[in-house]
Amino acid sequence: MAENSLNPVPFSEPPYLRGLPSPYITPAHLRFQKACRKFFWENLIQHAMEWEKSGTVPEYVFDNFCKANMLLPNLPAPLPVDWLKRLGINDILGVKVEDWDYIYTGIYCDEMGRSGLSGPGGSLNAGFAFAIAPLYKFGSQALQEKFLPELLPGHKRACIAITEPEAGSDVANIVTTATKSADGKHYIINGAKKWITNGIWSDYATMAVRTGGPGAAGLSLVVVPLKNYPGVSMRRLKVAGQVTGGTTYIELEDVKVPVENLVGQEGAGMRYVMTNFNHERLVISIGVTRQARVALAAAVSYTMKREAFGKTLMDQPVVRHRLAKAGAELESMWAWVEQILYQLAHLSKEEGDRQLGGLTALAKAKSAMVLNECAQCAVLLFGGNGFTQTGQGELVEAILRDVPGARIPGGSEDVLLDLSVRQLVKIYQAQEKKLSQSSKM
């Protein structure tokens, strides 16, 4: 749907955009939503399918987003206000950077996903969402001075490089090594990173490397130059979905990086990565839920006009039953995402990580399950059209191919299901211990 026209199709919009009361959305949020939707339509949504089919989003699109400060919303809230103001960045589509909260983040991510395709948006936002925050949250002042003036305005691009061919979701077993040179002035990096979104276009990677012994305690984060840098080779990987995301294989052979490019402290990399994952999983959950919404709304619209056996598909009870099951999953998922966004907007970063880390992992896993349910529902109801990469069903066909890209990145589904419960048990045990100690006083 173009710009701000209201889509009346069932399941096509979250409740607050259907005119229903919301405890989370203020008039300021609504103003941003309207401006955000207009910007996305003009600069991304109307061309998304064309670019996905061609395999690459044109480079000028990234530049247009950066000129409008429209990739900064991918950073965790609250934004790095001091740095942004120092760089002359004061607002995002009229929202003061100091007023930015996670509700705005949710609106932004939901609107970016309105095409139903994760690839075009993912080609633009991955560096801002995942690679930059560790630098200003954990990096030294010197490190920030070196990289943030280029990265925050988008003059240079970055990616997050954690996953490896063998380690996958097992971050603690990363084998890419960073060994100090004889004079102690450089890290010499050897190894490989795989499935790195945006890697092929990135000037730098915020990279997880092994500076110490085995396990989590031996990991560190280092900013590694990529483009045309000695010892670095990159190639795009062909993937089933998210075609425009620039999924990349990076090989590193004796790559010489100044020790000043270390993020924070040696050996603290695992903690930095896990903190970063909370934001990554949240924004994935929001975008994935919008994809599910696009797929299900397309199915509802199609079944109301497609006739078979003398009546529309919507007149068939079995079709309504399938739509109802998927719709219940979708609306429940959105309600949960909104709840997490509101909680993050009212908790400190530390308390949010502690209380919501496990639940955010669970929400990310569940959102991908919901997408799978809605995408499969849509493809089945489109019938042969849903199995075809052109014509009426091309969008739902593409969304179904995107499903593994929701279930695997940011931590594979089974890993996150296990992690979420372990985190909840850990919180319970800490609270039980505290109660036990207080009862003895």
C-alpha positions, 0 to 999 in steps of 0.5 A: 500500500502506498504511503499512508493509505490505510490497509483495511484487510484483516491482519494487515496492520497492528492495532494502533494503526487500525485506530484502536487505543494503545497504552504505548503509542503517543501522538509523537509516535504517531507523527513519526510513524506517518513520516517514517512510512512516507520515507520508506515508501519513497526510498525503499518499499515501492522498489523492494521486489525489483531490487530483490529480484536483481539481487542488489539494492543500488548504492545510492539508497544507502546514501539517501538513508544516511543523509536523512539520518534514517539508519540511526534508528537501528542503533539500540535506544537510547541513542548515543546523543553526545556523539550524534550532536557532536556530529551535527545530528539532532533529530530523525524525521523530527524526533529529537535524538534525546527523545528516542526510545524503543517504541520509536525503534519498534515503529521504525523496524515495523515500517521498514519491513512493510514490503514483506522482504527482509533482504532490501532492508537488511542490505542497509541496516545491519551495520548500524544495528549490530556493528557500531554499538559495541564501539561506543558502549565498550570502546575506548575514547581513542577507538571511538574518535577513530571510527565513529565520525565515519560510521555514524553519518554513514561515510564508511560502512561496517558489519558484525562478524561473529559466525564461522563455518564450524562454530555457527551459533556456538560463539564460545568455540570461535577459532579465528585467532588474533595473535600479537606481533613480536613488538606487541603493536599489532594483532595478526588475524587468521581465520574465516567468517561466514554468513556475514550480512553486508560484509561485501560492502563493508569497510570495517568489521566488528569481529569476534576473535580468539586472543586467549585460550579456549572457551568464552574467556578467550574471546575479544572484539576487534575492529578489522578493516576489510575493503582492499585490506592486505590479507582480507578476501571476501565473496558473496554467498548465494542464499535462498532468501534475503538475496539482497542482504549481501551475505558474505564469506570473509577469509583472513590470512595474516591480517595486521590490525593495530592493537588500538582497534581492540574493543574494550578489554581482551577476554571480554568479547563474549560478554560484549557479543551476548549484550549485542545479541539482545538488541539484534534479536529484538529488531529481528523479531519486529521485522519478522512479525511484520513479514508474517503480517504481510504474508497473512494479509496477502492470503486474506485478500486473495481468498476473498476474491479467488473462487473455487467450487462455486464460491470464494475461498473465504467461504470455505470453513477450512480456509477460515480455520487456517487463517484464524490459527495463523492470525492468532499467532501473529497478533499474540506475537505483536502484543508480546513484541510491543510489551518488550519494547515498552519494558525496555523503554522503562528499564536501565540497560543493565536491568533490561539485559538481566530481566529480558535477555532470555525472553528476547531470545525466546521472542526471536525464536517464536517470531520465526515460528510465527513467520513460518506458520503465516508464510506457509498458510499464505503459500498453501492458500495461493495454491500454484500461484504461491509456488511461482516466482512471478505473478499474484503469488510472487511475494508470498513465495519470496517470504517463505524463502526468507523463513530460514533467514529468520530462524537461523541468524541471531542464534538458531531457533533451538539454541535460543529456545534452550538459552531462554529457559536457562536464563529464566532459571538463572534469574529464578535461582538468584532471586531464590538465593536472595530471598533465602538470605533475607529470611535468615537475617 
